[in-house]
């Protein structure tokens, strides 16, 4: 038995054969939110408005140890330090080195005579 055409389907309009000018979008009247923006959602990402206590991160230690794979560690600091280690022993050594750097980083140590 051969498949029958579905009578509920409509025919598509014919495609144009020549170049045509695009239609201009309607002018924005300036009222309401931009089209496509959900109601109550800000149109742009704003910095966190919460008042902090003045602390911020300057050093990051990233450890990846997937099951059955070689563990890796990365130590990055805002002072310019950027270290990487692969392998169990080397990753453990970098973790210890990162902890030591955290105590001796020039961005964290207070200068002599400076107010704390």
SVG drawing of the C-alpha trace seen along z (x, -y; Angstrom):
<svg xmlns="http://www.w3.org/2000/svg" viewBox="-7 -56 65 58">
<polyline fill="none" stroke="black" stroke-width="0.4" points="0.0,0.0 1.5,-3.4 1.4,-6.3 -1.3,-8.8 -0.7,-12.5 -2.0,-14.0 -4.9,-16.3 -4.4,-18.4 -1.0,-19.7 -1.1,-23.1 1.0,-24.0 3.9,-26.4 3.9,-29.7 6.1,-29.9 9.6,-31.2 10.6,-34.6 12.9,-34.5 14.3,-38.0 15.9,-40.3 13.5,-42.2 14.1,-44.9 13.7,-43.9 10.8,-45.4 11.8,-47.9 11.0,-47.0 8.4,-49.2 9.8,-52.2 10.2,-51.8 7.8,-54.0 10.0,-54.0 7.4,-52.4 7.7,-49.1 10.4,-46.5 12.4,-45.5 10.7,-42.9 11.8,-39.4 12.7,-40.3 10.7,-38.5 8.8,-40.7 10.7,-41.4 14.1,-40.4 16.7,-43.1 17.9,-43.7 21.6,-43.5 23.7,-41.8 24.4,-44.2 27.2,-43.8 26.1,-42.3 24.4,-45.0 25.0,-43.3 27.2,-45.2 30.3,-43.1 32.8,-43.2 35.6,-44.3 37.1,-40.8 37.7,-39.3 39.6,-36.3 43.1,-36.8 44.3,-33.2 42.6,-30.1 43.5,-26.4 41.7,-24.1 42.0,-20.3 40.7,-17.8 40.9,-14.1 38.5,-12.1 38.2,-8.4 40.8,-6.4 42.5,-9.4 45.6,-11.4 44.9,-14.1 45.8,-17.7 46.1,-20.9 46.3,-24.5 47.4,-27.4 46.7,-30.9 47.1,-34.2 46.4,-37.8 50.1,-38.6 51.0,-36.8 51.6,-33.3 50.3,-30.5 51.4,-26.9 50.2,-23.6 50.9,-20.0 49.9,-16.6 50.2,-13.4 49.4,-12.4 52.7,-13.4 53.1,-16.6 49.5,-17.7 49.9,-17.1 53.2,-19.2 51.4,-22.0 48.6,-22.0 51.2,-22.4 53.1,-25.1 49.8,-27.0 49.2,-27.0 52.7,-28.3 52.3,-31.0 49.0,-32.1 50.9,-33.0 53.7,-34.8 52.0,-36.5 53.0,-40.1 49.3,-41.0 48.3,-39.5 51.2,-40.5 51.0,-43.8 53.8,-46.3 55.7,-47.3 54.0,-50.3 50.9,-50.0 47.5,-50.2 45.7,-46.9"/>
</svg>
